[in-house]
Amino acid sequence: MISRPHRLSTEKIRQAVKSIDPVFLNTPQFISDSLSDLLNVRLVLKIETLNPIRCFKGRGADLLVNKAGEKSPLVCASAGNFGQAMAYCCKKKGIPLTIFASRLANTFKLERMSSFGAEVIQFGEDFDSAKTEARRRASQTGKRFVEDSLDIETLEGAGTIAVELLEFAYRLDSMLIPMGNGALFNGIARMVKQHSPSTRLVAVQSKGASAMVDSWRAGRMVTYDKAQTIADGIAVRLPVPQALEDMRELVDDAILVQEQTILDSMKLIHQHLGIVAEPSAVVGIAAILENPGLFDKQTVATIITGGNLTDSQVINWLLK
Protein backbone atom coordinates (compact mmCIF):
# COMPACT_ATOMS: atom_id res chain seq x y z
CA MET A 1 0.00 0.00 0.00
CA ILE A 2 1.16 3.57 -0.59
CA SER A 3 1.07 6.07 2.25
CA ARG A 4 0.32 9.29 0.35
CA PRO A 5 -2.33 10.54 -2.06
CA HIS A 6 -1.68 9.51 -5.65
CA ARG A 7 -3.00 11.32 -8.70
CA LEU A 8 -4.00 8.01 -10.32
CA SER A 9 -7.22 6.54 -8.96
CA THR A 10 -7.65 2.77 -8.99
CA GLU A 11 -11.37 3.33 -9.40
CA LYS A 12 -10.69 5.37 -12.56
CA ILE A 13 -8.63 2.45 -13.88
CA ARG A 14 -11.57 0.10 -13.35
CA GLN A 15 -13.90 2.58 -15.03
CA ALA A 16 -11.51 2.83 -17.99
CA VAL A 17 -12.23 -0.80 -18.84
CA LYS A 18 -15.76 0.24 -19.82
CA SER A 19 -14.54 2.99 -22.16
CA ILE A 20 -11.65 1.39 -24.05
CA ASP A 21 -12.25 -0.30 -27.39
CA PRO A 22 -12.55 -4.04 -26.62
CA VAL A 23 -10.06 -4.78 -29.39
CA PHE A 24 -7.32 -3.75 -26.93
CA LEU A 25 -8.67 -5.55 -23.84
CA ASN A 26 -8.52 -9.07 -22.36
CA THR A 27 -5.26 -9.94 -24.09
CA PRO A 28 -3.84 -13.47 -23.71
CA GLN A 29 -2.14 -14.26 -20.39
CA PHE A 30 -0.79 -17.70 -19.70
CA ILE A 31 2.05 -19.74 -18.23
CA SER A 32 4.74 -20.70 -20.72
CA ASP A 33 5.77 -24.17 -19.58
CA SER A 34 8.89 -24.40 -21.74
CA LEU A 35 10.22 -20.97 -20.76
CA SER A 36 9.32 -21.63 -17.13
CA ASP A 37 11.48 -24.76 -17.19
CA LEU A 38 14.31 -22.92 -18.90
CA LEU A 39 14.28 -19.98 -16.48
CA ASN A 40 13.39 -21.94 -13.33
CA VAL A 41 10.34 -19.79 -12.61
CA ARG A 42 6.62 -20.10 -13.21
CA LEU A 43 6.52 -17.56 -16.02
CA VAL A 44 3.26 -15.73 -16.74
CA LEU A 45 3.26 -13.86 -20.03
CA LYS A 46 0.74 -11.23 -21.07
CA ILE A 47 0.77 -10.75 -24.84
CA GLU A 48 -0.09 -7.22 -25.99
CA THR A 49 0.79 -7.68 -29.67
CA LEU A 50 -2.48 -9.16 -30.97
CA ASN A 51 -4.39 -6.03 -31.90
CA PRO A 52 -4.49 -3.60 -34.85
CA ILE A 53 -1.39 -1.69 -33.68
CA ARG A 54 0.54 -4.66 -32.22
CA CYS A 55 1.20 -3.01 -28.85
CA PHE A 56 -0.38 -2.07 -25.52
CA LYS A 57 -0.51 1.68 -26.20
CA GLY A 58 -4.02 1.50 -27.66
CA ARG A 59 -5.49 1.17 -24.17
CA GLY A 60 -4.40 4.62 -23.01
CA ALA A 61 -4.65 6.30 -26.40
CA ASP A 62 -8.23 5.16 -26.94
CA LEU A 63 -9.26 6.41 -23.52
CA LEU A 64 -7.56 9.76 -24.10
CA VAL A 65 -9.00 10.30 -27.57
CA ASN A 66 -12.49 9.35 -26.38
CA LYS A 67 -12.28 12.15 -23.83
CA ALA A 68 -10.79 14.71 -26.23
CA GLY A 69 -12.96 17.39 -27.79
CA GLU A 70 -14.51 16.43 -31.11
CA LYS A 71 -12.34 17.45 -34.08
CA SER A 72 -9.89 19.29 -31.82
CA PRO A 73 -6.43 18.82 -33.41
CA LEU A 74 -3.85 16.98 -31.33
CA VAL A 75 -0.06 16.83 -31.36
CA CYS A 76 2.15 14.15 -29.83
CA ALA A 77 5.65 12.74 -30.03
CA SER A 78 6.46 9.07 -30.33
CA ALA A 79 9.19 6.53 -30.89
CA GLY A 80 6.49 4.70 -32.82
CA ASN A 81 4.00 2.72 -30.76
CA PHE A 82 2.24 5.56 -28.95
CA GLY A 83 2.04 7.40 -32.26
CA GLN A 84 0.44 4.40 -33.94
CA ALA A 85 -2.05 4.12 -31.12
CA MET A 86 -2.95 7.80 -31.27
CA ALA A 87 -3.22 7.72 -35.07
CA TYR A 88 -5.48 4.65 -35.02
CA CYS A 89 -7.77 6.13 -32.37
CA CYS A 90 -7.86 9.62 -33.88
CA LYS A 91 -8.78 8.17 -37.27
CA LYS A 92 -11.83 6.50 -35.71
CA LYS A 93 -12.97 9.83 -34.24
CA GLY A 94 -12.02 12.01 -37.20
CA ILE A 95 -9.55 14.03 -35.10
CA PRO A 96 -6.56 15.60 -36.92
CA LEU A 97 -3.25 14.40 -35.46
CA THR A 98 0.35 15.48 -35.95
CA ILE A 99 3.08 13.16 -34.71
CA PHE A 100 6.72 14.13 -34.22
CA ALA A 101 9.26 11.33 -34.44
CA SER A 102 13.03 11.30 -34.71
CA ARG A 103 14.84 11.08 -38.03
CA LEU A 104 16.11 7.66 -36.91
CA ALA A 105 12.75 6.23 -35.87
CA ASN A 106 11.71 2.70 -36.85
CA THR A 107 10.58 2.95 -40.49
CA PHE A 108 7.84 0.35 -40.07
CA LYS A 109 6.32 2.32 -37.20
CA LEU A 110 6.55 5.54 -39.21
CA GLU A 111 4.74 3.93 -42.14
CA ARG A 112 2.01 2.63 -39.86
CA MET A 113 1.46 6.06 -38.29
CA SER A 114 1.06 7.59 -41.73
CA SER A 115 -1.22 4.78 -42.91
CA PHE A 116 -3.66 5.61 -40.12
CA GLY A 117 -3.90 9.16 -41.43
CA ALA A 118 -1.61 11.12 -39.11
CA GLU A 119 0.74 13.83 -40.32
CA VAL A 120 4.22 12.58 -39.38
CA ILE A 121 7.07 15.08 -38.97
CA GLN A 122 10.58 13.78 -38.37
CA PHE A 123 12.83 15.95 -36.25
CA GLY A 124 16.03 15.45 -34.28
CA GLU A 125 18.16 12.42 -33.62
CA ASP A 126 16.08 10.79 -30.89
CA PHE A 127 12.65 10.65 -29.29
CA ASP A 128 13.33 13.33 -26.68
CA SER A 129 14.48 15.83 -29.31
CA ALA A 130 11.33 15.13 -31.32
CA LYS A 131 9.21 15.57 -28.20
CA THR A 132 10.77 18.94 -27.38
CA GLU A 133 9.99 20.16 -30.90
CA ALA A 134 6.46 18.75 -30.77
CA ARG A 135 5.74 20.62 -27.56
CA ARG A 136 7.15 23.85 -29.04
CA ARG A 137 5.18 23.50 -32.28
CA ALA A 138 1.94 22.72 -30.43
CA SER A 139 2.34 25.81 -28.28
CA GLN A 140 3.09 27.90 -31.35
CA THR A 141 -0.02 26.71 -33.19
CA GLY A 142 -2.38 26.56 -30.22
CA LYS A 143 -2.97 22.83 -30.56
CA ARG A 144 -3.16 20.42 -27.62
CA PHE A 145 0.07 18.55 -26.93
CA VAL A 146 -0.58 15.03 -25.67
CA GLU A 147 2.21 13.53 -23.57
CA ASP A 148 2.48 9.84 -22.79
CA SER A 149 2.95 9.28 -19.03
CA LEU A 150 1.87 12.84 -18.21
CA ASP A 151 -1.72 12.73 -19.49
CA ILE A 152 -3.49 10.64 -16.87
CA GLU A 153 -5.44 8.60 -19.42
CA THR A 154 -2.21 6.95 -20.57
CA LEU A 155 -1.70 5.62 -17.05
CA GLU A 156 -5.33 4.63 -16.60
CA GLY A 157 -5.24 2.69 -19.86
CA ALA A 158 -2.05 0.89 -18.92
CA GLY A 159 -3.54 0.12 -15.52
CA THR A 160 -6.24 -2.01 -17.15
CA ILE A 161 -3.49 -4.55 -17.88
CA ALA A 162 -3.17 -4.97 -14.12
CA VAL A 163 -6.94 -5.43 -13.75
CA GLU A 164 -6.65 -8.45 -16.03
CA LEU A 165 -3.45 -9.84 -14.49
CA LEU A 166 -4.91 -9.62 -10.99
CA GLU A 167 -7.56 -12.09 -12.13
CA PHE A 168 -4.93 -14.70 -13.04
CA ALA A 169 -5.31 -18.10 -11.42
CA TYR A 170 -2.07 -17.85 -9.41
CA ARG A 171 -0.87 -15.15 -7.07
CA LEU A 172 2.01 -13.25 -8.63
CA ASP A 173 5.20 -13.07 -6.57
CA SER A 174 6.89 -10.57 -8.88
CA MET A 175 6.08 -8.47 -11.91
CA LEU A 176 8.84 -7.38 -14.30
CA ILE A 177 7.60 -4.31 -16.13
CA PRO A 178 9.39 -2.50 -18.98
CA MET A 179 10.12 1.09 -17.99
CA GLY A 180 10.00 3.76 -20.68
CA ASN A 181 8.49 7.12 -19.80
CA GLY A 182 6.60 5.46 -16.97
CA ALA A 183 2.98 5.18 -18.10
CA LEU A 184 3.06 1.39 -18.29
CA PHE A 185 4.88 0.85 -15.02
CA ASN A 186 2.99 3.48 -13.03
CA GLY A 187 -0.42 2.44 -14.33
CA ILE A 188 0.13 -1.23 -13.55
CA ALA A 189 1.98 -0.68 -10.29
CA ARG A 190 -0.67 1.65 -8.87
CA MET A 191 -3.31 -1.04 -9.29
CA VAL A 192 -1.15 -3.89 -8.04
CA LYS A 193 0.06 -1.99 -4.95
CA GLN A 194 -3.55 -1.42 -3.99
CA HIS A 195 -4.84 -4.92 -4.55
CA SER A 196 -1.81 -7.23 -4.24
CA PRO A 197 0.73 -5.42 -2.04
CA SER A 198 2.86 -8.55 -1.59
CA THR A 199 3.64 -8.66 -5.32
CA ARG A 200 7.14 -7.29 -5.95
CA LEU A 201 7.14 -4.63 -8.67
CA VAL A 202 10.35 -4.45 -10.66
CA ALA A 203 11.07 -1.76 -13.27
CA VAL A 204 13.32 -2.92 -16.12
CA GLN A 205 15.33 -0.73 -18.48
CA SER A 206 18.23 -1.11 -20.86
CA LYS A 207 21.65 -0.15 -19.49
CA GLY A 208 21.99 2.13 -22.50
CA ALA A 209 18.87 4.12 -21.60
CA SER A 210 18.68 4.15 -17.82
CA ALA A 211 17.52 7.69 -17.04
CA MET A 212 14.27 6.70 -15.30
CA VAL A 213 15.85 4.01 -13.13
CA ASP A 214 18.89 6.18 -12.35
CA SER A 215 16.56 9.05 -11.37
CA TRP A 216 14.59 6.74 -9.07
CA ARG A 217 17.76 5.47 -7.45
CA ALA A 218 19.21 8.97 -7.01
CA GLY A 219 15.97 10.51 -5.76
CA ARG A 220 16.33 13.33 -8.31
CA MET A 221 16.09 13.80 -12.06
CA VAL A 222 19.01 12.31 -13.97
CA THR A 223 19.33 13.13 -17.67
CA TYR A 224 21.70 12.05 -20.43
CA ASP A 225 22.85 13.42 -23.76
CA LYS A 226 22.18 10.14 -25.53
CA ALA A 227 20.14 6.98 -25.17
CA GLN A 228 21.99 4.06 -26.72
CA THR A 229 19.83 0.97 -27.03
CA ILE A 230 18.04 -1.11 -29.65
CA ALA A 231 14.98 -0.93 -27.37
CA ASP A 232 13.57 2.22 -28.99
CA GLY A 233 10.25 1.92 -27.16
CA ILE A 234 11.96 2.59 -23.81
CA ALA A 235 14.85 4.76 -25.03
CA VAL A 236 14.31 7.76 -22.74
CA ARG A 237 17.07 10.17 -21.75
CA LEU A 238 14.94 13.04 -20.36
CA PRO A 239 12.49 11.75 -17.72
CA VAL A 240 9.05 13.27 -17.31
CA PRO A 241 9.14 14.87 -13.83
CA GLN A 242 5.54 13.87 -13.08
CA ALA A 243 6.32 10.26 -13.97
CA LEU A 244 9.17 10.25 -11.45
CA GLU A 245 6.79 11.60 -8.82
CA ASP A 246 4.26 8.91 -9.76
CA MET A 247 6.93 6.22 -9.24
CA ARG A 248 7.50 7.07 -5.59
CA GLU A 249 6.42 4.16 -3.35
CA LEU A 250 5.51 2.05 -6.40
CA VAL A 251 8.92 0.65 -7.37
CA ASP A 252 10.22 -2.19 -5.22
CA ASP A 253 13.31 -2.84 -7.32
CA ALA A 254 14.86 -1.95 -10.66
CA ILE A 255 17.06 -3.90 -13.07
CA LEU A 256 19.13 -2.70 -16.02
CA VAL A 257 19.79 -5.22 -18.80
CA GLN A 258 22.34 -5.55 -21.56
CA GLU A 259 21.72 -5.32 -25.30
CA GLN A 260 22.84 -8.87 -26.08
CA THR A 261 20.49 -10.26 -23.46
CA ILE A 262 17.63 -8.32 -25.02
CA LEU A 263 18.42 -9.93 -28.37
CA ASP A 264 18.64 -13.35 -26.74
CA SER A 265 15.25 -12.79 -25.11
CA MET A 266 13.63 -11.83 -28.40
CA LYS A 267 14.87 -15.08 -29.90
CA LEU A 268 13.58 -17.09 -26.95
CA ILE A 269 10.09 -15.60 -27.27
CA HIS A 270 10.14 -16.31 -31.00
CA GLN A 271 11.44 -19.87 -30.63
CA HIS A 272 9.21 -20.93 -27.74
CA LEU A 273 6.00 -19.05 -28.58
CA GLY A 274 6.22 -18.14 -32.26
CA ILE A 275 5.75 -14.48 -31.32
CA VAL A 276 7.59 -11.55 -32.87
CA ALA A 277 8.44 -9.19 -30.02
CA GLU A 278 10.35 -5.93 -30.26
CA PRO A 279 13.33 -5.24 -27.96
CA SER A 280 11.50 -3.13 -25.38
CA ALA A 281 8.89 -5.88 -25.02
CA VAL A 282 11.27 -8.52 -23.71
CA VAL A 283 13.37 -6.74 -21.09
CA GLY A 284 11.49 -8.62 -18.37
CA ILE A 285 12.76 -11.90 -19.81
CA ALA A 286 16.24 -10.38 -20.05
CA ALA A 287 16.11 -9.45 -16.37
CA ILE A 288 15.49 -13.08 -15.42
CA LEU A 289 18.25 -14.33 -17.73
CA GLU A 290 20.78 -11.92 -16.22
CA ASN A 291 19.82 -12.63 -12.62
CA PRO A 292 19.74 -16.42 -12.23
CA GLY A 293 18.48 -17.32 -8.80
CA LEU A 294 16.85 -13.98 -8.03
CA PHE A 295 13.40 -15.21 -9.07
CA ASP A 296 13.87 -18.97 -8.60
CA LYS A 297 10.62 -20.90 -8.12
CA GLN A 298 8.58 -17.68 -8.09
CA THR A 299 5.47 -16.99 -10.11
CA VAL A 300 6.71 -14.10 -12.23
CA ALA A 301 4.71 -12.07 -14.74
CA THR A 302 5.94 -9.84 -17.53
CA ILE A 303 4.24 -8.05 -20.38
CA ILE A 304 5.21 -8.54 -24.02
CA THR A 305 4.38 -4.96 -24.84
CA GLY A 306 4.77 -4.75 -28.61
CA GLY A 307 5.83 -6.48 -31.80
CA ASN A 308 6.56 -3.80 -34.39
CA LEU A 309 9.75 -4.65 -36.27
CA THR A 310 10.97 -3.87 -39.76
CA ASP A 311 11.60 -6.77 -42.14
CA SER A 312 15.35 -6.35 -41.75
CA GLN A 313 15.06 -6.35 -37.95
CA VAL A 314 13.12 -9.61 -38.05
CA ILE A 315 15.82 -11.19 -40.21
CA ASN A 316 18.80 -9.81 -38.29
CA TRP A 317 17.45 -10.18 -34.77
CA LEU A 318 15.27 -13.28 -34.92
CA LEU A 319 16.30 -15.45 -37.85
CA LYS A 320 20.09 -15.28 -37.90
N, C-alpha and C positions, 0 to 999 in steps of 0.2 A: 504493500500500500504506500501511496505517497502522502507526505505530511503537509503539503501546501496546496493552495488552489491551483488548478491547471486550466489553461485556456481551452483545452480540448475536452468536451463532455462525452463520457461513455454512452450516455443516452442519445446524444446526437449521432454517434456512430451507429447505434442500433436503428435509429430512424432513417439513416442514410440507405440502409438495405432496401427500404421501400421505394426509394427514389431513383436508384441506379438502374440503368438498363440491364435486364437479366442476362444479357449476353456476356457480361463481365463477372457475374456472380456464380457461387457454388462450383468453383473450379475443382478439378480432381485433387484429392489428398489421400495418400496411401503409404503403406510401408513397402519399401523396396527390399525384398528379402536378400537379393544378391549383393546389393551395396551394403546392407546391414551386416552381412557376414564378412565382407571385405574390410569394413571400417570398424567392426566390433562394437557397433551401436545398434539400437533399433531406430532406423532412419525413416522419418516421416517426411515425405516430399509433397509440397503443394505446387501444382503446375499452373502457372499463370500465362502460358503461351498459346492456349487454345481459344483464341478469340480473334476478332477482325484485325486487331493491331498487334497481336502476338506479345502482349506484355500487360502488366498489372495496372498501368497508368490510367486505363479507361475508367476505373472505379472513381477516382477523384476528379478526373476531368469531366466525366458525365454529370457528376453532382454539381460541380462548379458551373458548368454551362447551363444546366437546368435552372440555376438560380440567377444567372446573368440576365440583364435586361434584353428584351427582344431586339434583335438587329443591331445592338450596340457593339461596335467594332472592338476587338480584343487584340492585344499584343502579348507574346510570350517569347521566352528563349528556351532552347532545348538542345540536348545532345542527340536527340532523335525520338526517344520513346514518348516523352511527355508531349512533344510536338505532334506526333502521330495521333495521340489520344485526343488532344485539343482539336486537331483538324477534323478527325472523324466525328466528334461530338458537335462541333460548330457547323459542320456540313448538314447534319440532321436538323439543326435549328435555324439554318439560314443566316448564321452570324458570320460576318467578315472576320478573318483572322490573319494576322501577320506573325510569322515565326522567324526569329533570328537564330541562326546556327553558325558554328565556326566554319572557316574555309576548309578545315580538315575533317569535318563531320562525316560519319558513315554514309556513303552514297546511297545505299539501299534505303536507309531511313529518310534521307532527303527526298528521294523519289516518292516514297510513300506519303510524306507530308504534302507534297505537291499534288499527288493523285487524289487526295481528299479535298482539294480545292483551296488550300491555304497559299498565301503569298509567302515564299521562303526567301529570306535575305541572308546571305552568308557574310559574316564579318569576323575579323580577328582570327587568332590562331588556336583558340580553345573556347570551351563553353562559357567560362566566366567573362571573357572579353565580349563575347556575343551578348551575354546577359546585360552587361553594363551599357552597351549600345542600345539594346532593346528598351531598357528603362529610359534612357535619354530620349530616344525617338518617340516613345509613347508620351512622355511629358511634353515634348515639343508639339505633338499633334493633338494632344488632348484626349488620347485614347486610353482605355484602361489597360494597365500592365498587370498581367497575371503571373504570379511567382509561385512555382512549386515549392512546397514546404513552408511558405509564408501564408498563402491563402488557406484558410482553415479547412476548406472542402477537400483539399488534397490529402490532408491528414485523416479526415473523417472517412474518405473513400478507402484509403489504405487500411484503416482500422477495421473495415468489414472483412478483411482477410482473417483477422484475429477472431471475429465472431464465428467464422466457419471452423477455424482450427480448434477453438475451445470446445467444439462439439465432437471432436475426434474421440474415438473409442478408448484411447489410452491417455493417461495424464502425461503431459510433456515436462520432462525434467529440464530441458534447455531448448532455447530457440536461437538459431544463428541467422541473423537478419542482415542482408546487405545494407551498407550505410552509404548513401550518396549525399544529397542535400538534407536528408533527415525525415522527409514525409513518410516514407515506408516504415522506418524504424519507430518513429514517434507515434504514428497512428496505431501500429500493432502493439507496441509496448504499453501505451496508455491503457488499452483494453485488457491486456494480459495482467498488468500490475493490479488492476482492480479486481479481476475475477480469478486469477490463478497466481497469487503472489509468490508461491514457492517455485514457479518456473523461472529459471535463470535466463536473462535476456542479454544476448551477446551481439554487439555491433561488429560487423566485419568490413574492413576496407583493404584496398591494395596498399602495399608499402610505398608505391609510387604516387599515391594520392591520398595522403593520410591526414589532411587538414582537420576534418571533423573529429576524428579520434584523438589527434594530438591536442586539439582545443579542449576536448572533454578531460583529457588527462591533466592538462596544464591549468584548467579552471579559468581560462581566458581565450580570446580568439587568437588562433595561430593561422597565418596565411603563408602562401608560397608563391613564387614567381611562375612555377610550372607544375603541372600534374603529368606524371609520366607513367602511364599504364595503358594496357590494351582494353581495360574495363571502362570504356567511355561512359557508360551509364552511371558510374559512380566517381568519375574523374573531376572532383571538386577541389579547387585550391583556395577559394574565398568563401568561407562558411557564411550561412545566413544567420545573423545574430539571434533572431527569434528561435530558430531551430536549435541552437545551442542551449538557449533557455529552456526550451521544451524538453531537452534531453535530461535535464537535472532530475535525479532520483529515478530515472527510468532505466539507465544503463547499469547492468551489473558487472559487465566485463567487456573488453574490446580486444579484437585480434586483427593484426595486419598480416596479409598473406603475400607471397611472392608470385611473380608473373608466370613462372614455369608451372607452379602448382595450380594456378588458374587454368592454364592450358590442359594440364593433366585432368583436371576436374571436368572440363568440358568434354573431353574424350570419354571419361567414365560415364557421364550421363548419356552420351550418345551410344556407347557400346552396350550399356546395361538396360537402357530404357527406350532407345531409338528416338530420343528427343534432341533437337537442335537447340542448344542454349547458348546465349551470348556470354561473354566473360563476366560481366557484373552479376549475372544470374547464379553463378556457381561458387561464389566466394565462401559460402557456408560450407560446401563440400571441401574446399581448399583448407578451411580452418581446421576441419577434422583431420585431414591428411597430414597437416603440418604439426599437429599436436596429439600424436598417438598417446593414448592413455588418459587424456584430459576428460574425454566423454565416454570412456569405457562403460559398456553395459547400460548406458542411459538411453531413454527415449528422447531423441533429438529431432527437432523439426527445422527445416529450412525451406525457403521459398525460391523456386526457379522463376525468376521475375520476368524474363523476356527471352525471345529467341529470334532477334532481328540481325541477321548476318548477311554480308554480301556473298556472292557466289565464290569469290576468291578466298574469303575468310573461311567458308565451309571447307573448301579444298585444303587450304594450308593449315587450318587449326584442328579439323576433325578427321580428315581422310588420309593425311600423310603419316 
